[in-house]
Amino acid sequence: MVEDHDVVRLDDFYAMKVHTGGKGGVSGEIIRLSVDPQHPATHLFDSPVYADIQDLRDWAVRALQAYREG
């Protein structure tokens, strides 16, 4: 089970903070991880709400690919 603010790594440099919704959905915040523990991760963008974590992760991977490709 995924809890609010769990972090799901997408690759070595990016992750998604999970936010649970009141109606059973999940959304996320895509972040760029920091190599320096003194500095926080950088917020890139928010995701829409999905019914489950796997759909959300699939969306995040595709969105991150599009972000990288510009």
PyMOL commands that set and color helices and strands:
alter all, ss='L'
color gray80, all
select helices_A, chain A and resi 53-69
alter helices_A, ss='H'
color red, helices_A
select strands_A, chain A and resi 7-9+14-20+26-32+42-46
alter strands_A, ss='S'
color yellow, strands_A
deselect
rebuild
show_as cartoon
